[in-house]
């Protein structure tokens, strides 16, 4: 759905973040993070708990302010939230009193778009994520996977240049999680979205991404930048047996000194 030419769409330059903990001590969460993401790339951030992955994502989203450095998204300096960046959270964040199509259309409603046009656009994305037939269902009537697909449809309907995803599958059981990784990975690849994805799972990062950025333990620094050489569409049955997958997973773990158990999110 995006047809812009290639080129860096997100540029983070020497991002640092210091916060004060409840004892009054300054804590360095991020240090000198510099990163450029190309248009249409799917890039994951992975690293040990507390390394600042979600903090960095919130800075890119404009929901948090860095202590030092700058972020540019789609050629503009980030100083707060903006329509050029869509966010998908772990907890779906759907409005419980709105139907599926009402949730997908909600951002367009806030922009003042006329009802017939916003419903037409919303329907396009409901269909795109495979929720046709569930337009009039409320969030409590949908499975966890359906709710997450509705959240993705809502983000896409707003036409962001960059999609930011903060561990969106973490609250879903392992079997459904793998199914969603396949489904949403293909949806976003077909949409040619630029995605910055945060996860604690190395398996998930490698499976979904074009590139994986490994962050070190606190303070978060870039410990490695890895290109993923796996064909799309991807299916776990094939990818899990591919030596390129297992080799990259092992190199990622070595880059920030984690034990192999961190990589495992198997439904078995």
Helices and strands as residue ranges (DSSP letters): E 8-20, E 26-38, E 42-47, H 53-61, E 68-73, E 76-77, E 85-88, H 100-110, H 115-128, G 139-141, H 144-157, E 162-166, H 174-191, E 194-199, H 202-208, E 211-215, E 222-227, H 236-239, H 243-255, G 260-263
